[in-house]
């Protein structure tokens, strides 16, 4: 493969991961990072990144409301999302509802905790009840995973493993802890629905803990065109030059949804709410 073909493939790879609507500068940035990776890592390009995808395919089961415990069969867009959050340090995901994004994040956190010993992983939601639910889901995944790593401590808010890694769920509200120990990974889910004040306060207090190079993943279905999630994702002041790689997961990336599904959902929700709930559009009102 000559250099010109390699550059073209890197651009196509970046566009595929980020989506065609991503800012061109972000696509070029990821393409450049991909080329640098190839130059410095001869051999299979995706050897590292396929590890998490293969692990999820072979280990993760989900609790389906009708079918019970079933394997988490990944679609291509979900594989791409896993790859990019593993490649990049800071990722922000604007996702349609019912795309399995939260389940992807739970899977990734569990894989990371088991694969890399001694990691402190924090998962934030707006409500304590949501953190309980998420930790319960991760514990369910662990119980079915074919792993030698043992769970040594489990509560509604914390999972600790015998390799020294732990996953902690915290609410991002007025009671969110400040000055906590350094984190290796921070995941914030449903971020657009966290109180602006509490989210801003938490973000300010978390920055020192993230300064040592922690991985940060922020994900949400969009809400109004305001607040920290919107500003980070849209490069609005004071975050015009933030380091987050933007990923959009609109409804049409899911092969289980077609034109008939779209027609039915638009009729049920109306165009404005459909655009927010399923097409990753922020509301101006």
For each residue, the residues with C-beta under 8 A, 3 or more apart:
1: 5 6 9
2: 5 6
3: 6 7
4: 7 8
5: 1 2 8 9
6: 1 2 3 9 10 35 38
7: 3 4 10 11 31 35
8: 4 5 11 12
9: 1 5 6 12 13
10: 6 7 13 14 31 32 34 35 38
11: 7 8 14 15 27 28 31
12: 8 9 15 16
13: 9 10 16 17 30 31 34
14: 10 11 17 18 27 28 29 30 31 34
15: 11 12 18 19 20 22 27
16: 12 13 80
17: 13 14 30 80 83 84 247
18: 14 15 22 26 27 30 84 245 246 247 248
19: 15 22 247 248 249 250 253
20: 15
21: 248
22: 15 18 19 26 27 246 247 248
23: 26 27 235 246
24: 27 28
25: 28 29
26: 18 22 23 29 30 245 246
27: 11 14 15 18 22 23 24 30 31
28: 11 14 24 25 31 32
29: 14 25 26 32 33 245
30: 13 14 17 18 26 27 33 34 88 245
31: 7 10 11 13 14 27 28 34 35
32: 10 28 29 35 36
33: 29 30 36 37 87
34: 10 13 14 30 31 37 38 45
35: 6 7 10 31 32 38 39
36: 32 33 39 40
37: 33 34 40 41 45
38: 6 10 34 35 41 42 45
39: 35 36
40: 36 37
41: 37 38 45
42: 38
43: 47
44: 47
45: 34 37 38 41
46: 49 50 83
47: 43 44 50 51
48: 51 86
49: 46 52 53 83 86 87
50: 46 47 53 54 83
51: 47 48 54 55 115
52: 49 55 56 82 83 86 108 111 112
53: 49 50 56 57 74 79 82 83
54: 50 51 57 58
55: 51 52 58 59 60 111 115
56: 52 53 59 60 72 74 82 107 108 111
57: 53 54 60 71 72 73 74
58: 54 55 146
59: 55 56 141 144 145 146 147
60: 55 56 57 71 72 107 110 141 144 145
61: 69 70 71 72 140 141 144
62: 69 70 71 72 103 141
63: 68 69 137 140
64: 67 68 69 70
65:
66:
67: 64 70
68: 63 64
69: 61 62 63 64 144
70: 61 62 64 67 73
71: 57 60 61 62
72: 56 57 60 61 62 100 103 107
73: 57 70
74: 53 56 57 78 79 82
75: 78 79 100 253 254 255 256
76: 79 80 255
77: 80 81 99 249 253 254
78: 74 75 81 82 99 100 104
79: 53 74 75 76 82 83
80: 16 17 76 77 83 84
81: 77 78 84 85 93 101 104 247 249
82: 52 53 56 74 78 79 85 86 104 107 108
83: 17 46 49 50 52 53 79 80 86 87
84: 17 18 80 81 87 88 91 245 247
85: 81 82 88 91 93 104 105 108 217 247
86: 48 49 52 82 83 108
87: 33 49 83 84
88: 30 84 85 91 245
89: 213 215 216 243
90: 215 216 217 242 243 244 245
91: 84 85 88 216 217 218 244 245 247
92: 217 218 219 229 232 233 244 245 246 247
93: 81 85 101 217 218 219 220 247 248 249
94: 220 221 222 233 246 247 248 249 280
95: 99 101 219 220 221 248 249 280
96: 99 221 249 250 251 254 277 278 279 280
97: 221 277 278
98:
99: 77 78 95 96 249 251 253 254
100: 72 75 78 103 104
101: 81 93 95 104 105 219 249
102: 105 106 134 189 190 219
103: 62 72 100 106 107 137
104: 78 81 82 85 100 101 107 108
105: 85 101 102 108 109 123 187 189 217 219
106: 102 103 109 110 134 137 138 141
107: 56 60 72 82 103 104 110 111 141
108: 52 56 82 85 86 104 105 111 112 217
109: 105 106 112 113 121 123 138 167 185 187
110: 60 106 107 113 114 138 141 142 145 167
111: 52 55 56 107 108 114 115
112: 52 108 109 115 116 119 121 165 185
113: 109 110 116 119 121 159 161 163 165 166 167
114: 110 111 145 147 149 161 163 165
115: 51 55 111 112
116: 112 113 119 165 184
117: 163 164 165
118: 163 164 165
119: 112 113 116 164 165 166 184 185
120: 165 166 168 181 182 183 184 185
121: 109 112 113 165 166 167 168 183 184 185 186 187
122: 167 168 169 170 180 183 185 186 187
123: 105 109 131 134 135 167 168 169 170 187 188 189
124: 131 169 170 171 172 176 186 187 188 189 194 202
125: 128 130 131 134 169 171 172 188 189 190 194
126: 130 171 172 173 190 193 194 195 198
127: 130 131 171 173
128: 125 131 132 171 173
129: 132 133
130: 125 126 127 133 134 171 189 190
131: 123 124 125 127 128 134 135 156 157 169 170 171
132: 128 129 135 136 156 157 169
133: 129 130 136 137
134: 102 106 123 125 130 131 137 138 169 189
135: 123 131 132 138 139 155 156 157 158 159 167 169
136: 132 133 139 140 156
137: 63 103 106 133 134 140 141
138: 106 109 110 134 135 141 142 159 167
139: 135 136 142 143 151 154 159
140: 61 63 136 137 143 144
141: 59 60 61 62 106 107 110 137 138 144 145
142: 110 138 139 145 147 151 159
143: 139 140
144: 59 60 61 69 140 141
145: 59 60 110 114 141 142
146: 58 59
147: 59 114 142
148:
149: 114 161 162 163
150: 161 162
151: 139 142 154 159 160 161 162
152: 160 161 162
153: 158 159 160 166
154: 139 151 158 159 160
155: 135 158
156: 131 132 135 136 169
157: 131 132 135 168 169 170
158: 135 153 154 155 166 167 168 169
159: 113 135 138 139 142 151 153 154 166 167
160: 151 152 153 154 165 166
161: 113 114 149 150 151 152 164 165 166
162: 149 150 151 152
163: 113 114 117 118 149
164: 117 118 119 161
165: 112 113 114 116 117 118 119 120 121 160 161
166: 113 119 120 121 153 158 159 160 161
167: 109 110 113 121 122 123 135 138 158 159
168: 120 121 122 123 157 158
169: 122 123 124 125 131 132 134 135 156 157 158
170: 122 123 124 131 157 176 177
171: 124 125 126 127 128 130 131 175 176
172: 124 125 126 176 188 194 195 198 199 202
173: 126 127 128 176 195 198
174: 198
175: 171
176: 124 170 171 172 173 198 201 202 205
177: 170 180
178: 205
179: 205
180: 122 177 183 209
181: 120 209
182: 120 209 212 214
183: 120 121 122 180 186 206 209 210 214
184: 116 119 120 121 214 215
185: 109 112 119 120 121 122 214 215 216 217
186: 121 122 124 183 206 209 210 214 215 216 217
187: 105 109 121 122 123 124 216 217 218 219
188: 123 124 125 172 191 194 216 217 218 219
189: 102 105 123 124 125 130 134 219 220
190: 102 125 126 130 193 194 219 220 221
191: 188 194 199 218 219 220 228 229
192: 220 221 222 223 224 227 229 230
193: 126 190 220 221 223
194: 124 125 126 172 188 190 191 198 199 228 229
195: 126 172 173 198 199
196: 199 200 226 227 228
197: 200 201
198: 126 172 173 174 176 194 195 201 202
199: 172 191 194 195 196 202 203 227 228 229
200: 196 197 203 204 228
201: 176 197 198 204 205
202: 124 172 176 198 199 205 206
203: 199 200 206 207 228
204: 200 201 207
205: 176 178 179 201 202 208 209
206: 183 186 202 203 209 210
207: 203 204 210 211
208: 205 211
209: 180 181 182 183 186 205 206 212 214
210: 183 186 206 207 214 216
211: 207 208
212: 182 209
213: 89
214: 182 183 184 185 186 209 210
215: 89 90 184 185 186
216: 89 90 91 185 186 187 188 210 244
217: 85 90 91 92 93 105 108 185 186 187 188
218: 91 92 93 187 188 191 229 232 244
219: 92 93 95 101 102 105 187 188 189 190 191
220: 93 94 95 189 190 191 192 193 223 229
221: 94 95 96 97 190 192 193 276 277
222: 94 192 229 230 276 280 281 282 283
223: 192 193 220 227 229 230 276 282 283
224: 192 227 230 282 283 284 285
225: 230 234 282 283 284
226: 196 230 231
227: 192 196 199 223 224 230 231
228: 191 194 196 199 200 203 231 232
229: 92 191 192 194 199 218 220 222 223 232 233
230: 192 222 223 224 225 226 227 233 234 236 282
231: 226 227 228 234 235 236 237 238 239
232: 92 218 228 229 235 239 242 244
233: 92 94 229 230 244 246
234: 225 230 231 282
235: 23 231 232 239 240 241 242
236: 230 231 239 240
237: 231 240
238: 231
239: 231 232 235 236 242
240: 235 236 237
241: 235
242: 90 232 235 239
243: 89 90
244: 90 91 92 216 218 232 233
245: 18 26 29 30 84 88 90 91 92
246: 18 22 23 26 92 94 233
247: 17 18 19 22 81 84 85 91 92 93 94
248: 18 19 21 22 93 94 95 280
249: 19 77 81 93 94 95 96 99 101 253 280
250: 19 96 253 278 279 280
251: 96 99 254 257 261 262 265 278 279
252: 257 262
253: 19 75 77 99 249 250
254: 75 77 96 99 251 257
255: 75 76
256: 75 261
257: 251 252 254 261 262
258: 261 262
259: 262 263
260: 263 264
261: 251 256 257 258 264 265
262: 251 252 257 258 259 265 266 274 278
263: 259 260 266 267
264: 260 261 267 268
265: 251 261 262 268 269 274 278
266: 262 263 269 270 271 274
267: 263 264
268: 264 265
269: 265 266 273 274 277 278
270: 266 273 274
271: 266 274 275
272: 275 276 283
273: 269 270 276 277
274: 262 265 266 269 270 271 277 278 279
275: 271 272 278 279 281
276: 221 222 223 272 273 279 281 282 283
277: 96 97 221 269 273 274
278: 96 97 250 251 262 265 269 274 275
279: 96 250 251 274 275 276
280: 94 95 96 222 248 249 250
281: 222 275 276
282: 222 223 224 225 230 234 276
283: 222 223 224 225 272 276
284: 224 225
285: 224
